[in-house]
C-alpha cells in the first residue's frame, strides 16, 4: 500500500502510543524518514518490538556508551540528547543503529558507520544527501509493506 508521509507518521504514532512506547512521535518520524530514504525502518522497528527493552538507562564510561544490544529504534532520541549534552560519543553493542541516522541528519552532526558495532555520533555534517529523497516522499508518499504494517496493529480491548 502507499501512504502519505504524514499519514504514515500519524498512524504509526498512534500504534506506538497504544503499545506504551516512549517518545512515539520521534520514533514514528524516524521510521517514516528511513522509509522515505529507502531504508528498512519499518522492518527494523518490527524487529525491535520483539525485544522488551524499549527504555534503557545508560551512561558514559571511558569507552563511550554501552547500549547493551537494545534497539536504537527506541533509544535514538535519548542518545541524541546525551550527545547534545556531552558531545561526541562512541557507541558499543549497537543494535539497529540506522535509527540514529535521521536524528543526526536533522541535528546536522556526523555519524560513524551504523552497521559497525562501535561507532561515534557527533562532529559536524557538511551536507544533507537525503533532501531529494525526502522531497519525493513528501510529494508522492511511501510504499509500505502491508505485512509489516499489520504486525504493528494493536488489538482493541
N, C-alpha and C positions, 0 to 999 in steps of 0.2 A: 504494500500500500504506500501511498505518498501522503505526507503531512507537511503543512507549512512549518517553518521553524518555530513560530510562536505556538502553534497547536501542539507540536511535539513537546516543547518545554513545559507548557501548561499542563498537559495530560500527565507527563512524567512527574512533574512536581506533585500533582495530586496523588499519584500512585506511591511515590516515595513517602509522602506525608502520611498516607494511610498505613504504611508499614512502620511508621515511627522512626524513620531515618532522619538524623540531624542534618541541618542545612540542605533541605531538599531543593530549594531554588538554585543554589550554586551547583549542586551535583547535576540537576537536570540541564542547566545551562551548559555545563562542561560536556555532558553526554551529547547534547544537540550539536555543540561546536565540533566535537570529534566526528560525529556522523556527517556533518556538513563538509568537513575537510577530507572525507574518505577513509577515516579510521574506524575501527570496530568498537565504538563507545558503548553501544547497546549490549554487544556480546560480552564485553569486559564487565559491564555493570551487572548483568545476569550472573556471571561467574562470581562476582564479589558478593552478591546477595546470598550465595551459598555458604559464606563464612559469617558467623555471627559477630565477629569483631568489627563492628561498624564505627566504634568510637574507641580510640586508643590513646592513653596518656603516654607521652614520650617526652624526653628531654635530651638536650645536647650533652655529649661527653667529649673526650679528647679526640675521638674518631668521627664525630658528627652526630647524626641521629639514626638510631636503630628503629626501623619501622616494624620489626618482628614479623615480616611477611603479611601484615594486614594490608588490605587493599587501599591503594591511593585513590580509588574511586570515592571513598568516603573521607579519606584523610587529607586530600589535596587542599581544601580551604584552610585547614588547621596548619598544615605545613607552610603554606604561603604566609600566614600571619606570623609564624615563627621566623621565617626568612626576613620578613619585613622588619621585625623587631631586632633580630640578632645578626642579620647579614647572611652571606653565602653559607650554605650548609652542604656537607657531604652526607648522602643518604645510604644506609645499608639495609640489606634484607628487604628490598623494594619489590612490591607486587603491584601490577597494573600501573606502573609509573607513567604510562602515556596520559593518564588523567591529570598529571601536572602540567602538560603542555598548554592547554587553553589558558590556565591561570598565569603561566609565565609569559605567554604572548601578551595577555591583557596587561600585565604589570610591566611589560617591556624589559624583562630580565632574561638572562640566558639560562639554558638547561643543558646538562650533560645528556648523554645518550640514555633515553628512557628504558632501553632494554638491558642496559648494563646494571648488574646488581649493586654497584656502588657508584653513584654519580652526584654531581653538585647541582644545586639550584642557587642562582644568584648571578651577579655581574650585570652587564648591560647588553641588551639586544639592539642591533642596529637596523634591522628591517623586519617587516612582517610578511612572510611569504604566503600567508593564508587569506589575505584580503579578497582576492578574486574568488576563491572557493566559497568563502562566506557570503559574498555578494550574490553569487549564483544560487546558493541555497536559500538566501533571503527572497529572491525573486521567483524561484521555481520549486521550492520545497525540497524535502529529502525523502529518499526511498527508505522505508522502514521494513525490516524483516518481520512479517506477521507472526511467525512462531515465537521469536524472541519477545515481541511486544505482548503477546498473550501471557508469557511467563511472568510478566510484571503486573498483571492484573491482580487485584486484591479482592477476595470473596467478600461479599456483603454479609454482615452478621444476621 
